[in-house]
Amino acid sequence: MDYKASELPSVAALSFLGDAVHGLYVRRMLVGRGLGRSGELNEAARALVSAEGQAEQAARVLPHLYEREHDVYRRAYNSGHLNRPRHASGADYRAATGLEAVLGMLAYEEKAARIEELMRLAIPQEQKETEIERS
């Protein structure tokens, strides 16, 4: 179900939900690739779930967003109350927050197929393989 913008939770809440959705997708993908030890899994996931990694993923996804998804992305990107970690640039953190908000909105609206579609665009097969080889 598509909610009106005024019916959706705040972009901060959507980003919070989207962070969990993104992390679950990455972890499920890594486990599906055969990694079994927690150290290997954490190492492989680190680059994909970081603000820098998510910013790269957002850049891949942006051209494919629907108008209302792009509106949520933009609102989250421009929100002024972000608590950026020291190791991430402001631009990377804002882009990561935008991606998380879109994923959060889709999760809130129970659109699993669209989440899967965007995440496949966000993390191409060759990047998945590279991250696994690094671990």
Backbone as CSV, one residue per row, in Angstrom:
resi,resn,N_x,N_y,N_z,CA_x,CA_y,CA_z,C_x,C_y,C_z
1,MET,0.837,-1.176,0.000,0.000,0.000,0.000,0.882,1.239,0.000
2,ASP,0.568,2.202,-0.855,1.281,3.475,-0.877,0.640,4.434,0.112
3,TYR,1.428,4.890,1.065,0.956,5.875,2.021,1.224,7.267,1.471
4,LYS,0.392,8.221,1.824,0.674,9.611,1.516,1.892,10.024,2.337
5,ALA,2.620,11.010,1.847,3.816,11.471,2.557,3.490,11.851,3.995
6,SER,2.338,12.460,4.211,1.957,12.885,5.563,1.609,11.703,6.467
7,GLU,1.354,10.539,5.887,1.012,9.344,6.666,2.232,8.493,7.019
8,LEU,3.356,8.771,6.381,4.575,8.006,6.633,5.238,8.478,7.923
9,PRO,5.991,7.589,8.552,6.812,8.022,9.694,7.831,9.063,9.232
10,SER,8.497,9.701,10.163,9.526,10.693,9.838,10.654,10.032,9.039
11,VAL,11.428,10.861,8.333,12.556,10.287,7.585,13.584,9.681,8.527
12,ALA,13.695,10.215,9.742,14.612,9.612,10.714,14.146,8.202,11.065
13,ALA,12.845,8.021,11.252,12.303,6.701,11.570,12.429,5.763,10.368
14,LEU,12.186,6.288,9.174,12.331,5.459,7.973,13.781,5.032,7.789
15,SER,14.720,5.936,8.052,16.147,5.600,7.942,16.543,4.542,8.960
16,PHE,16.005,4.648,10.149,16.261,3.656,11.203,15.794,2.275,10.737
17,LEU,14.588,2.203,10.205,14.051,0.944,9.698,14.863,0.467,8.495
18,GLY,15.179,1.391,7.587,15.933,1.040,6.385,17.326,0.537,6.672
19,ASP,17.955,1.045,7.729,19.272,0.561,8.135,19.199,-0.929,8.461
20,ALA,18.153,-1.317,9.170,17.974,-2.736,9.515,17.690,-3.568,8.274
21,VAL,16.888,-3.043,7.371,16.568,-3.753,6.131,17.837,-3.963,5.308
22,HIS,18.626,-2.912,5.175,19.865,-2.988,4.405,20.823,-3.998,5.038
23,GLY,21.003,-3.901,6.339,21.899,-4.823,7.038,21.457,-6.268,6.899
24,LEU,20.173,-6.507,6.993,19.646,-7.865,6.841,19.885,-8.384,5.429
25,TYR,19.654,-7.539,4.415,19.889,-7.962,3.027,21.359,-8.356,2.846
26,VAL,22.269,-7.507,3.310,23.702,-7.776,3.158,24.083,-9.059,3.889
27,ARG,23.625,-9.212,5.089,23.972,-10.408,5.866,23.386,-11.669,5.251
28,ARG,22.154,-11.598,4.788,21.529,-12.750,4.122,22.306,-13.127,2.863
29,MET,22.731,-12.114,2.097,23.503,-12.357,0.884,24.833,-13.023,1.210
30,LEU,25.513,-12.566,2.245,26.809,-13.141,2.609,26.675,-14.568,3.119
31,VAL,25.678,-14.822,3.941,25.453,-16.184,4.427,25.122,-17.100,3.252
32,GLY,24.337,-16.602,2.304,23.985,-17.377,1.115,25.176,-17.692,0.236
33,ARG,26.254,-16.920,0.380,27.468,-17.142,-0.400,28.392,-18.158,0.249
34,GLY,28.004,-18.674,1.403,28.777,-19.748,1.995,29.697,-19.359,3.126
35,LEU,29.734,-18.082,3.486,30.558,-17.702,4.630,29.877,-18.198,5.892
36,GLY,30.663,-18.723,6.829,30.055,-19.299,8.006,30.570,-18.787,9.327
37,ARG,31.798,-18.304,9.342,32.357,-17.828,10.609,32.023,-16.354,10.800
38,SER,31.733,-15.986,12.041,31.295,-14.614,12.308,32.355,-13.584,11.925
39,GLY,33.617,-13.889,12.139,34.674,-12.959,11.751,34.680,-12.696,10.260
40,GLU,34.554,-13.751,9.469,34.484,-13.605,8.010,33.263,-12.795,7.605
41,LEU,32.141,-13.100,8.210,30.897,-12.413,7.879,30.977,-10.928,8.208
42,ASN,31.487,-10.607,9.387,31.597,-9.203,9.778,32.551,-8.433,8.884
43,GLU,33.659,-9.032,8.551,34.642,-8.381,7.683,34.060,-8.117,6.300
44,ALA,33.379,-9.103,5.747,32.790,-8.946,4.413,31.667,-7.916,4.420
45,ALA,30.909,-7.841,5.500,29.780,-6.913,5.576,30.228,-5.471,5.800
46,ARG,31.361,-5.287,6.447,31.784,-3.949,6.868,31.779,-2.931,5.728
47,ALA,32.370,-3.258,4.604,32.455,-2.302,3.492,31.088,-2.025,2.866
48,LEU,30.208,-2.999,2.929,28.896,-2.829,2.307,27.918,-2.046,3.174
49,VAL,28.077,-2.106,4.487,27.128,-1.429,5.367,27.665,-0.088,5.890
50,SER,28.868,0.290,5.507,29.432,1.575,5.931,28.741,2.709,5.180
51,ALA,28.861,3.918,5.699,28.271,5.082,5.026,28.865,5.239,3.626
52,GLU,30.168,5.022,3.497,30.804,5.141,2.183,30.251,4.090,1.220
53,GLY,30.132,2.856,1.686,29.584,1.790,0.846,28.143,2.050,0.461
54,GLN,27.360,2.521,1.419,25.961,2.814,1.128,25.831,4.010,0.186
55,ALA,26.731,4.982,0.277,26.701,6.127,-0.635,26.959,5.668,-2.072
56,GLU,27.898,4.747,-2.249,28.153,4.186,-3.580,26.921,3.447,-4.091
57,GLN,26.269,2.723,-3.202,25.065,1.993,-3.575,23.938,2.960,-3.931
58,ALA,23.821,4.044,-3.176,22.793,5.047,-3.462,22.995,5.637,-4.855
59,ALA,24.246,5.886,-5.218,24.527,6.441,-6.550,24.068,5.486,-7.653
60,ARG,24.188,4.187,-7.422,23.731,3.205,-8.414,22.210,3.141,-8.493
61,VAL,21.559,3.368,-7.362,20.106,3.213,-7.265,19.358,4.471,-7.709
62,LEU,19.934,5.640,-7.464,19.230,6.903,-7.718,18.559,6.992,-9.087
63,PRO,19.219,6.615,-10.175,18.558,6.742,-11.481,17.332,5.833,-11.645
64,HIS,17.164,4.884,-10.762,16.085,3.900,-10.884,14.930,4.141,-9.905
65,LEU,15.034,5.193,-9.094,13.989,5.458,-8.107,12.752,6.044,-8.766
66,TYR,11.604,5.637,-8.263,10.345,6.245,-8.666,10.267,7.621,-8.013
67,GLU,9.365,8.445,-8.498,9.279,9.828,-8.023,9.090,9.920,-6.510
68,ARG,8.174,9.154,-5.965,7.935,9.260,-4.512,9.109,8.693,-3.712
69,GLU,9.810,7.696,-4.253,11.013,7.189,-3.599,12.091,8.269,-3.603
70,HIS,12.221,8.953,-4.734,13.210,10.025,-4.835,12.872,11.159,-3.875
71,ASP,11.601,11.450,-3.696,11.193,12.486,-2.745,11.619,12.127,-1.322
72,VAL,11.428,10.865,-0.930,11.847,10.420,0.400,13.366,10.472,0.510
73,TYR,14.062,10.037,-0.527,15.527,10.098,-0.545,15.996,11.537,-0.321
74,ARG,15.428,12.461,-1.092,15.822,13.869,-1.014,15.538,14.449,0.371
75,ARG,14.371,14.147,0.922,14.027,14.648,2.258,15.013,14.128,3.304
76,ALA,15.355,12.852,3.219,16.303,12.275,4.177,17.703,12.844,3.967
77,TYR,18.108,12.978,2.712,19.431,13.514,2.393,19.577,14.925,2.959
78,ASN,18.513,15.701,2.869,18.566,17.097,3.292,18.192,17.328,4.751
79,SER,17.834,16.277,5.463,17.448,16.478,6.867,18.662,16.979,7.645
80,GLY,18.432,17.910,8.539,19.542,18.594,9.185,19.972,18.024,10.518
81,HIS,19.352,16.996,11.021,19.642,16.502,12.369,20.467,15.222,12.378
82,LEU,21.268,15.036,11.367,22.029,13.790,11.265,23.228,13.788,12.212
83,ASN,23.438,12.673,12.849,24.590,12.489,13.734,25.650,11.680,13.004
84,ARG,26.419,12.355,12.170,27.396,11.712,11.312,28.562,11.151,12.121
85,PRO,28.938,9.887,11.831,30.129,9.339,12.483,31.389,10.063,12.003
86,ARG,32.415,10.068,12.808,33.653,10.786,12.469,34.329,10.256,11.212
87,HIS,34.194,8.982,10.929,34.909,8.381,9.806,34.208,8.561,8.465
88,ALA,33.017,9.158,8.433,32.262,9.307,7.186,32.173,10.775,6.796
89,SER,32.241,11.037,5.490,32.044,12.409,5.030,30.561,12.758,5.160
90,GLY,30.288,14.043,5.229,28.900,14.489,5.318,28.083,14.047,4.117
91,ALA,28.664,14.160,2.929,27.939,13.772,1.716,27.643,12.272,1.707
92,ASP,28.630,11.471,2.091,28.414,10.021,2.131,27.332,9.666,3.147
93,TYR,27.389,10.298,4.309,26.412,9.976,5.347,25.007,10.394,4.918
94,ARG,24.873,11.541,4.272,23.553,11.987,3.800,23.021,11.048,2.721
95,ALA,23.887,10.616,1.799,23.454,9.686,0.749,23.040,8.348,1.359
96,ALA,23.811,7.875,2.334,23.472,6.612,3.007,22.133,6.738,3.719
97,THR,21.908,7.859,4.368,20.649,8.095,5.064,19.494,8.127,4.077
98,GLY,19.709,8.725,2.923,18.674,8.754,1.887,18.306,7.360,1.414
99,LEU,19.325,6.541,1.158,19.074,5.162,0.734,18.326,4.402,1.820
100,GLU,18.767,4.550,3.051,18.100,3.850,4.154,16.645,4.286,4.287
101,ALA,16.362,5.569,4.093,14.982,6.056,4.201,14.096,5.442,3.123
102,VAL,14.631,5.324,1.918,13.852,4.692,0.841,13.566,3.235,1.189
103,LEU,14.593,2.516,1.641,14.392,1.119,2.031,13.416,1.013,3.197
104,GLY,13.505,1.954,4.132,12.581,1.962,5.260,11.147,2.194,4.826
105,MET,10.944,3.118,3.892,9.596,3.367,3.380,9.041,2.112,2.711
106,LEU,9.873,1.470,1.904,9.424,0.265,1.208,9.119,-0.856,2.196
107,ALA,9.908,-0.972,3.239,9.632,-1.981,4.266,8.342,-1.648,5.005
108,TYR,8.163,-0.388,5.331,6.955,0.061,6.036,5.713,-0.254,5.201
109,GLU,5.860,-0.103,3.890,4.745,-0.369,2.967,4.687,-1.835,2.524
110,GLU,5.577,-2.644,3.094,5.627,-4.089,2.827,5.837,-4.409,1.346
111,LYS,6.823,-3.743,0.745,7.146,-3.927,-0.672,8.489,-4.657,-0.812
112,ALA,8.491,-5.906,-0.429,9.717,-6.707,-0.426,10.308,-6.863,-1.820
113,ALA,9.478,-7.022,-2.822,9.987,-7.209,-4.186,10.742,-5.971,-4.662
114,ARG,10.245,-4.788,-4.309,10.926,-3.556,-4.719,12.238,-3.395,-3.953
115,ILE,12.253,-3.765,-2.686,13.499,-3.725,-1.909,14.531,-4.625,-2.581
116,GLU,14.138,-5.823,-2.912,15.042,-6.778,-3.561,15.576,-6.212,-4.885
117,GLU,14.691,-5.616,-5.664,15.085,-5.022,-6.950,16.123,-3.920,-6.750
118,LEU,15.886,-3.022,-5.820,16.826,-1.929,-5.580,18.147,-2.430,-5.009
119,MET,18.095,-3.406,-4.123,19.328,-3.924,-3.547,20.162,-4.675,-4.579
120,ARG,19.528,-5.316,-5.527,20.297,-5.963,-6.602,21.002,-4.929,-7.473
121,LEU,20.367,-3.774,-7.652,21.009,-2.674,-8.378,22.118,-2.055,-7.530
122,ALA,21.872,-1.952,-6.241,22.816,-1.300,-5.334,24.110,-2.078,-5.181
123,ILE,23.998,-3.397,-5.101,25.174,-4.244,-4.894,25.259,-5.229,-6.061
124,PRO,25.964,-4.828,-7.117,26.086,-5.716,-8.281,26.819,-7.011,-7.926
125,GLN,26.585,-8.033,-8.693,27.170,-9.347,-8.448,28.685,-9.289,-8.298
126,GLU,29.356,-8.516,-9.151,30.820,-8.463,-9.066,31.287,-7.819,-7.769
127,GLN,30.533,-6.863,-7.224,30.911,-6.278,-5.940,30.693,-7.285,-4.822
128,LYS,29.635,-8.052,-4.904,29.378,-9.080,-3.894,30.560,-10.044,-3.834
129,GLU,31.024,-10.476,-4.997,32.123,-11.428,-5.052,33.420,-10.815,-4.527
130,THR,33.667,-9.539,-4.839,34.872,-8.862,-4.371,34.880,-8.745,-2.862
131,GLU,33.761,-8.380,-2.272,33.699,-8.240,-0.815,33.934,-9.581,-0.130
132,ILE,33.454,-10.646,-0.711,33.645,-11.977,-0.124,35.106,-12.396,-0.240
133,GLU,35.740,-12.113,-1.382,37.142,-12.466,-1.563,38.038,-11.732,-0.577
134,ARG,37.685,-10.498,-0.195,38.494,-9.707,0.737,38.502,-10.304,2.129
135,SER,37.449,-11.041,2.474,37.334,-11.530,3.859,38.179,-12.749,4.113
